[in-house]
């Protein structure tokens, strides 16, 4: 992977983790870098970025700062998503809210324009990107 692309992905992840940019900006930056999807695993504290040529980049992320709930709540995930879409919830808070809702990770399908959230027992919530 080209150094410039890797740097853009890293800076985007850092800015998101620090609450400096919102989800739409994350997607825009990653799309411009050529990323087609990325997977966040709260349990391993890793994010893997996938390129169309099957190259990947896996970066460490700050570990969960609260325990991930055993029970998955689709409505609680949806509420966190709506807060983020309204610009009221940035990633650090989204991370806490989604973990409290039992989310162990999620995959952002940039080219597919949706996100799939996962629970401990295989539960899922799929959220389409707003138009």
trRosetta pair geometry for C-beta under 8 A, 3 or more apart (Angstrom, degrees):
i j d omega theta_ij theta_ji phi_ij phi_ji
1 5 5.6 -110 174 80 97 120
1 6 5.2 111 116 -58 118 102
1 51 7.0 170 -105 -27 109 151
1 55 5.2 152 -68 156 96 144
1 57 5.9 -35 6 -64 170 114
2 5 4.5 84 68 9 93 105
2 6 6.8 -164 92 -6 46 88
3 6 5.6 -58 -146 40 32 112
3 7 6.1 34 155 -22 67 107
4 7 5.7 -53 -147 36 29 113
4 8 6.5 31 154 -20 63 105
5 8 5.7 -53 -149 34 32 111
5 9 6.5 32 153 -17 64 105
5 33 4.9 123 -150 -163 84 97
5 34 6.5 -32 -135 35 132 113
6 9 5.8 -55 -150 37 31 111
6 10 6.3 30 153 -18 65 108
6 57 6.0 176 -119 -119 86 150
7 10 5.7 -55 -145 38 31 111
7 11 6.2 27 158 -16 66 108
8 11 5.9 -54 -142 40 28 108
8 12 6.2 31 155 -22 63 108
8 29 6.3 -165 169 176 100 100
8 32 7.4 -105 168 93 150 99
8 33 4.7 -176 96 -89 131 123
9 12 5.7 -57 -148 36 28 112
9 13 6.4 27 154 -18 64 106
9 30 6.7 65 -112 -111 79 82
9 33 5.7 155 -60 160 84 169
9 35 6.7 114 -102 -57 112 133
9 49 5.5 -78 -150 -23 141 172
9 57 5.9 93 102 86 161 150
9 59 7.4 -178 131 -28 107 140
10 13 5.8 -56 -150 36 30 110
10 14 6.3 30 153 -18 65 107
10 59 6.5 165 -106 -107 76 148
11 14 5.6 -52 -145 37 33 113
11 15 6.2 33 156 -19 66 107
12 15 5.9 -55 -145 37 28 109
12 16 6.3 28 156 -17 63 108
12 21 7.3 -67 -150 60 66 150
12 25 8.0 -165 -142 129 95 84
12 26 5.7 117 175 -135 108 68
12 29 4.3 174 -102 109 131 146
12 30 6.1 173 130 -58 168 81
12 33 7.6 -115 -12 -16 145 142
13 16 5.8 -58 -148 38 29 111
13 17 6.1 28 157 -17 65 110
13 47 6.3 178 -123 63 132 152
13 59 5.8 128 75 92 177 155
13 61 7.2 -111 -179 -96 120 96
14 17 5.8 -59 -145 39 27 110
14 18 6.2 15 159 -9 64 113
15 18 6.0 -64 -145 45 27 105
15 20 4.3 -86 -163 67 80 114
15 21 4.5 38 136 5 117 113
15 25 7.8 -79 117 116 132 126
15 26 7.9 -173 85 -87 102 82
16 19 7.7 39 179 -69 31 26
16 20 7.5 -83 -61 48 21 74
16 21 5.7 -56 -78 66 62 94
16 23 7.8 71 -131 -91 115 49
16 26 5.1 44 -83 -89 131 124
16 91 4.6 69 169 -20 81 162
17 61 6.7 -165 -96 -148 132 90
17 62 6.3 129 -162 8 128 112
17 91 6.2 -79 -93 105 27 136
17 92 6.9 75 -175 -71 46 84
18 92 7.5 2 -155 -44 12 118
19 90 3.8 82 -142 125 90 144
19 91 5.9 -150 -87 45 61 79
19 92 4.9 -50 -56 4 112 109
19 93 7.6 63 -104 -3 124 87
21 25 4.0 -109 -178 88 113 139
21 26 6.1 141 113 -53 116 73
21 29 7.7 36 147 -17 163 136
22 25 5.4 97 57 11 63 102
22 26 7.4 -114 112 -8 35 91
22 84 6.9 151 -162 -175 96 81
22 87 6.1 -50 -100 -116 153 75
22 90 6.5 -99 -98 -115 70 77
23 26 5.3 -50 -149 31 37 116
23 27 6.4 35 156 -17 69 102
23 84 5.4 54 -12 161 130 123
23 85 7.7 -45 48 -80 132 54
23 91 7.4 134 -68 -71 78 92
23 94 8.0 80 -58 -53 115 172
24 27 5.8 -53 -149 37 32 109
24 28 6.3 33 153 -19 64 108
25 28 5.5 -52 -144 38 33 114
25 29 6.2 35 157 -19 66 105
26 29 6.0 -59 -151 37 27 108
26 30 6.2 17 158 -11 64 112
26 91 7.9 90 -51 -65 144 132
27 30 6.0 -61 -143 43 28 106
27 31 6.0 32 157 -23 65 109
27 108 7.2 -134 -96 170 94 135
27 110 5.9 164 -149 -123 89 100
27 129 7.6 108 -133 -116 169 134
28 31 5.7 -54 -144 35 26 113
28 32 6.5 24 157 -16 62 106
29 32 5.9 -60 -154 37 29 108
29 33 6.5 23 150 -15 65 108
30 33 5.4 -56 -148 39 36 111
30 35 4.0 -52 177 49 96 132
30 38 6.8 -87 -152 -20 155 129
30 49 7.1 -142 -143 -137 117 121
30 110 6.1 -137 105 -85 117 153
31 34 7.8 63 179 -60 30 16
31 35 6.8 -80 -73 55 29 79
31 110 5.7 -170 -80 176 86 134
34 51 5.8 29 122 -137 104 97
34 52 6.7 -93 173 8 96 101
35 38 6.1 1 173 -47 133 103
35 49 5.1 -63 -126 -170 124 107
35 50 6.8 95 -160 65 78 48
35 51 6.3 -71 -109 -89 49 62
35 110 6.1 89 107 10 85 154
36 50 5.7 -62 60 102 89 91
36 51 6.6 104 4 -151 94 22
36 52 5.1 103 -37 -65 133 75
36 109 7.9 -12 150 -159 74 58
36 110 5.8 -156 -173 57 30 105
36 111 4.7 -20 -155 -11 87 123
37 49 7.9 169 95 -154 43 49
37 50 4.8 -2 64 52 83 118
37 107 6.2 14 176 177 117 97
37 108 6.2 173 -155 89 66 58
37 109 5.0 -15 -109 -114 114 49
37 110 5.7 -158 -84 12 47 82
37 111 7.0 -74 -51 20 84 89
37 112 7.4 18 -84 15 113 106
38 47 6.0 19 171 177 116 97
38 48 6.4 177 -155 89 70 46
38 49 4.6 -21 -103 -104 106 62
38 50 6.5 -174 -84 12 48 77
38 107 7.2 -178 93 -151 36 60
38 108 5.3 4 55 51 80 102
38 110 7.5 48 1 -28 83 109
39 47 7.0 172 85 -153 46 54
39 48 5.0 -2 53 54 95 95
39 50 7.6 50 -7 -21 93 111
39 105 6.7 35 176 165 84 121
39 106 7.4 -163 -147 100 58 37
39 107 4.6 -20 -101 -102 82 84
39 108 7.7 -163 -77 21 36 66
40 46 7.9 178 -149 96 44 45
40 47 5.1 -13 -102 -105 69 89
40 61 7.2 11 -145 -3 93 166
40 105 5.3 -171 98 -152 64 81
40 106 5.5 9 51 52 102 73
40 107 7.7 -171 20 -80 66 37
40 108 7.7 49 -10 -12 101 98
41 44 4.5 16 112 37 124 100
41 45 7.4 -54 94 2 79 16
41 46 5.2 5 52 59 107 82
41 47 7.5 -173 20 -81 69 40
41 48 7.8 31 -5 -2 107 98
41 104 7.4 -4 -154 145 63 81
41 105 4.4 -14 -111 -101 45 144
42 45 7.1 20 -167 -77 33 51
42 64 5.2 57 177 -63 104 114
42 68 6.0 122 113 -78 137 136
42 95 7.5 152 -110 -160 115 92
42 99 6.0 170 -162 -96 159 105
42 103 7.0 102 -7 115 144 78
42 104 5.5 -140 48 -170 108 42
42 105 5.3 -154 3 -71 78 71
43 64 7.8 -7 -89 -14 37 127
43 68 7.2 -65 -77 5 82 154
43 104 5.5 3 -32 -169 109 101
43 105 6.9 -71 6 -41 87 112
45 60 6.1 21 127 -164 98 75
45 61 5.0 -148 -178 68 70 76
45 62 6.7 -110 -151 110 116 16
45 63 4.4 -57 -81 -90 137 66
45 64 7.4 -129 -80 -15 93 66
46 58 5.5 3 -176 -175 118 103
46 59 7.0 153 -155 79 67 38
46 60 6.1 -46 -101 -108 69 44
46 61 6.3 175 -95 12 15 95
47 58 7.0 166 84 -150 42 56
47 59 5.3 -15 60 60 93 89
47 61 5.4 79 -18 -41 101 125
48 56 5.6 -6 -174 -173 101 118
48 57 7.2 160 -154 81 54 41
48 58 4.5 -19 -99 -97 81 85
48 59 8.0 170 -84 19 36 62
49 56 6.5 152 76 -158 53 62
49 57 4.6 -8 53 57 107 93
49 58 7.6 -168 18 -76 68 37
49 59 7.5 29 -9 0 105 103
50 54 7.6 -23 -163 -131 89 35
50 55 7.9 150 -156 83 45 48
50 56 5.6 -19 -100 -103 60 86
51 54 6.9 -50 76 29 79 13
51 55 4.3 2 43 59 128 89
51 56 7.1 -151 11 -76 83 37
51 57 7.9 63 -27 -7 105 94
62 65 7.3 -2 141 -45 112 101
64 67 7.2 93 127 -107 130 19
64 68 5.9 -64 -145 -46 168 92
64 95 7.5 -158 -118 161 69 106
64 99 5.4 141 -141 -125 120 155
65 96 7.0 -39 63 -92 99 96
66 96 5.9 68 18 -138 130 84
66 99 5.8 140 75 103 96 133
66 100 6.6 -1 106 -68 139 86
67 99 7.6 169 108 154 26 114
68 99 4.6 -93 -104 -163 73 89
68 102 6.6 90 168 -135 83 35
68 103 7.2 -109 -149 71 110 44
68 104 5.8 82 172 -95 157 68
68 120 7.5 139 125 -58 118 111
69 72 7.6 155 97 -77 104 36
69 73 7.6 0 93 -2 149 102
69 99 7.0 134 2 150 78 55
69 100 5.6 60 -27 -171 120 33
69 101 6.5 -153 38 96 134 6
69 102 4.1 -72 85 -72 100 71
70 102 6.6 -30 92 -118 18 106
70 120 6.2 -55 -154 29 53 154
71 102 5.1 -104 98 -75 37 144
71 119 7.9 -23 170 -157 28 132
72 77 7.9 -1 -176 -32 83 124
72 101 6.9 42 -156 146 50 72
72 102 3.7 -141 -91 107 47 135
72 103 7.0 91 -130 -69 91 50
72 119 2.8 -45 -74 -106 143 145
72 120 6.8 -165 -47 21 104 74
72 121 6.9 -130 -3 34 123 93
72 123 4.1 -179 75 66 158 146
72 125 7.9 -170 167 -25 115 106
73 76 3.7 49 102 14 123 114
73 77 6.5 166 95 -14 66 81
73 101 4.5 -106 57 -156 96 84
73 102 5.8 118 4 18 70 115
74 77 5.6 -54 -148 35 34 113
74 78 6.2 36 153 -22 67 105
74 123 7.4 -120 -56 162 95 122
74 125 4.5 155 -128 -90 88 123
75 78 5.5 -52 -146 35 33 115
75 79 6.5 37 154 -22 65 102
76 79 5.6 -48 -148 33 34 113
76 80 6.7 35 152 -17 63 102
76 97 7.1 -158 164 171 93 86
76 100 7.0 -112 162 102 141 88
76 101 3.5 -172 103 -111 119 113
76 102 7.8 95 66 18 132 88
77 80 5.8 -57 -155 36 32 111
77 81 6.4 34 149 -21 66 107
77 98 6.0 56 -120 -126 79 81
77 101 4.8 171 -58 130 69 153
77 103 6.0 108 -100 -58 114 123
77 117 5.2 171 -157 94 149 167
77 125 4.9 146 85 53 149 161
77 127 7.8 -143 136 -42 108 128
78 81 5.5 -54 -149 35 32 114
78 82 6.4 33 153 -20 66 104
78 125 6.9 -126 -54 -176 82 144
78 127 7.3 166 -109 -91 69 119
79 82 5.7 -50 -146 35 32 111
79 83 6.6 35 153 -20 62 104
79 97 7.6 -121 94 175 92 131
80 83 5.7 -53 -152 34 32 114
80 84 6.5 31 151 -17 64 104
80 89 6.2 -144 -163 139 65 169
80 94 5.5 117 173 -140 111 71
80 97 3.9 161 -104 117 124 132
80 98 5.3 -156 100 -63 168 75
80 101 6.6 -122 -11 -13 132 144
81 84 5.7 -57 -152 37 33 110
81 85 6.3 32 151 -19 67 106
81 115 8.0 -177 -115 63 126 135
81 127 5.4 -136 -140 -132 162 164
82 85 5.5 -53 -145 37 33 112
82 86 6.3 28 156 -15 66 107
83 86 5.9 -59 -147 40 29 107
83 88 4.7 -87 -166 76 80 105
83 89 3.5 62 124 -12 110 125
83 93 7.8 -87 124 113 137 121
83 94 7.4 -175 85 -91 109 85
83 97 7.4 75 47 22 144 177
84 87 7.7 43 180 -74 32 22
84 88 7.6 -96 -71 57 21 65
84 89 4.5 -66 -69 77 62 102
84 90 7.5 118 -121 -95 82 19
84 91 7.9 60 -121 -75 121 51
84 94 5.3 36 -74 -91 124 131
85 130 6.2 100 -143 -21 130 138
86 89 7.7 65 57 10 87 83
89 93 4.9 -123 -153 92 83 119
89 94 5.1 109 146 -67 112 84
89 97 6.8 -33 -153 6 143 149
90 93 5.9 83 57 23 61 100
90 94 6.8 -116 114 -11 25 101
91 94 5.1 -56 -133 39 34 115
91 95 6.0 42 165 -28 69 100
92 95 5.9 -50 -153 28 27 114
92 96 7.0 24 151 -13 59 104
93 96 5.6 -54 -153 37 38 111
93 97 6.1 35 152 -17 70 108
94 97 5.7 -58 -144 41 31 109
94 98 5.9 25 160 -16 68 110
95 98 6.2 -57 -140 39 23 105
95 99 6.3 21 159 -16 61 110
96 99 6.0 -60 -146 38 26 108
96 100 6.3 26 156 -18 64 109
97 100 5.7 -56 -148 37 29 111
97 101 6.4 24 152 -16 63 110
98 101 5.5 -58 -149 40 34 112
98 103 4.0 -40 165 42 92 141
98 106 7.5 -59 180 -25 149 129
98 117 6.9 -126 -156 -140 118 131
99 102 7.8 88 -178 -43 32 10
99 103 6.1 -86 -82 60 35 82
102 119 4.9 17 135 -129 109 101
102 120 6.5 -89 -174 -3 96 96
102 123 7.6 25 121 60 126 134
103 106 6.4 -9 -176 -46 123 103
103 117 5.0 -54 -124 -174 119 110
103 118 6.7 96 -153 65 69 48
103 119 6.6 -68 -100 -85 41 60
104 118 5.6 -59 56 100 90 95
104 119 6.5 100 1 -152 97 22
104 120 5.6 110 -39 -73 133 64
105 117 7.8 175 101 -151 35 55
105 118 5.3 -5 67 50 75 114
106 115 5.6 23 168 176 125 103
106 116 6.2 173 -156 88 76 47
106 117 4.4 -27 -99 -102 112 60
106 118 6.3 -178 -86 8 51 80
107 115 6.9 173 86 -153 46 60
107 116 5.1 3 51 53 93 96
107 118 8.0 53 -6 -24 86 112
108 115 5.0 -20 -105 -104 65 93
109 112 3.4 -20 140 50 124 117
109 113 7.0 -42 100 24 89 24
109 114 5.3 5 54 62 112 69
109 115 7.0 -172 18 -85 74 36
109 116 7.2 48 -16 -6 110 96
110 113 7.4 24 177 -71 28 44
113 128 6.4 28 128 -162 90 76
113 129 4.2 -92 -173 21 84 120
114 126 5.8 17 167 -177 130 93
114 127 6.3 166 -160 85 80 43
114 128 4.7 -42 -99 -106 101 50
114 129 6.2 -119 -77 -16 45 75
115 126 7.3 166 83 -152 46 51
115 127 5.0 -10 57 59 94 96
115 129 7.9 98 -15 -62 86 73
116 124 5.6 -21 -170 -160 97 115
116 125 7.5 156 -156 76 49 43
116 126 5.2 -17 -102 -100 75 78
117 124 6.5 141 74 -158 55 56
117 125 4.5 -9 55 55 111 93
117 126 7.7 -162 20 -74 73 31
117 127 7.2 38 -12 -3 108 107
118 122 7.3 -39 -157 -137 93 28
118 123 7.1 134 -162 77 46 57
118 124 5.9 -18 -99 -99 58 73
119 122 6.9 -27 72 52 82 19
119 123 3.5 11 34 52 128 104
119 124 7.3 -130 10 -59 85 34
120 123 7.8 17 44 21 49 97
